[in-house]
């Protein structure tokens, strides 16, 4: 997961460096602004992943606290037995 986060950050750095380079900025400014974009993108990804994992943990805890449904409360029915027959009477 960390490799993906850093690779997306590097992609943002290089894309921003190209965009800032086309504006005619000095090399140091291009690298500094690209690094700022890199840090911002990686920080945003980390915050989003932290929020997603905290939501997942809360979602895992919720089913334990909820009340069982009506169909869950009833035990499964045993197989039906044949209907009792009346004894045969002599005529």
C-alpha positions as CSV (number, residue, x, y, z in Angstrom):
1,X,0.0,0.0,0.0
2,X,2.8,2.4,0.8
3,X,4.4,1.8,-2.6
4,X,1.1,2.9,-4.3
5,X,0.9,6.0,-2.2
6,X,4.4,7.1,-2.9
7,X,4.1,6.2,-6.6
8,X,1.0,8.4,-6.9
9,X,2.9,11.1,-5.0
10,X,5.9,10.8,-7.4
11,X,3.5,11.0,-10.4
12,X,2.0,14.2,-9.0
13,X,5.5,15.6,-8.4
14,X,6.7,15.0,-12.0
15,X,3.4,16.2,-13.5
16,X,3.5,19.4,-11.5
17,X,7.2,19.8,-12.3
18,X,6.4,19.7,-16.0
19,X,3.5,22.1,-15.6
20,X,5.6,24.5,-13.5
21,X,8.4,24.2,-16.1
22,X,6.2,25.3,-18.9
23,X,5.5,28.5,-17.0
24,X,9.2,29.6,-17.3
25,X,10.0,29.4,-13.6
26,X,13.5,29.0,-12.3
27,X,14.7,25.4,-11.6
28,X,14.7,25.8,-7.8
29,X,11.1,27.1,-7.8
30,X,10.0,24.2,-10.0
31,X,11.5,21.6,-7.7
32,X,10.2,23.4,-4.5
33,X,6.7,23.7,-5.8
34,X,6.7,20.1,-7.1
35,X,7.9,18.9,-3.6
36,X,5.0,20.8,-2.0
37,X,2.6,19.2,-4.4
38,X,4.1,15.8,-3.6
39,X,3.7,16.3,0.2
40,X,0.1,17.5,-0.2
41,X,-0.9,14.6,-2.4
42,X,0.7,12.0,-0.1
43,X,-0.8,13.6,3.0
44,X,-4.3,13.6,1.4
45,X,-4.0,10.0,0.6
46,X,-2.9,9.1,4.1
47,X,-5.8,11.0,5.6
48,X,-8.3,9.3,3.2
49,X,-6.9,5.8,4.0
50,X,-7.0,6.5,7.8
51,X,-10.7,7.6,7.5
52,X,-11.5,4.5,5.4
53,X,-9.9,2.1,7.9
54,X,-11.6,3.8,10.9
55,X,-15.0,3.5,9.1
56,X,-14.3,-0.2,8.4
57,X,-13.5,-0.8,12.1
58,X,-16.7,0.9,13.2
59,X,-18.7,-1.1,10.6
60,X,-17.2,-4.3,12.0
61,X,-18.3,-3.4,15.5
62,X,-21.9,-2.4,14.7
63,X,-23.3,-5.9,14.0
64,X,-22.3,-7.1,17.4
65,X,-24.4,-4.3,19.1
66,X,-27.5,-4.5,17.0
67,X,-30.6,-6.5,18.0
68,X,-31.2,-9.8,16.2
69,X,-33.8,-9.8,13.5
70,X,-37.1,-11.7,13.9
71,X,-36.1,-14.4,11.5
72,X,-32.7,-14.8,13.3
73,X,-34.5,-15.4,16.7
74,X,-36.5,-18.4,15.5
75,X,-34.6,-21.7,15.6
76,X,-34.8,-23.7,12.4
77,X,-37.8,-26.0,12.1
78,X,-37.2,-29.7,12.3
79,X,-38.3,-31.8,9.2
80,X,-42.0,-32.4,9.1
81,X,-43.1,-35.8,10.5
82,X,-45.8,-37.8,8.7
83,X,-49.3,-36.9,9.9
84,X,-50.7,-39.3,12.5
85,X,-53.4,-41.6,11.1
86,X,-56.5,-42.8,12.9
87,X,-56.6,-46.5,13.6
88,X,-58.6,-48.5,11.2
89,X,-62.0,-49.5,12.5
90,X,-63.7,-52.8,11.7
91,X,-67.0,-52.6,9.9
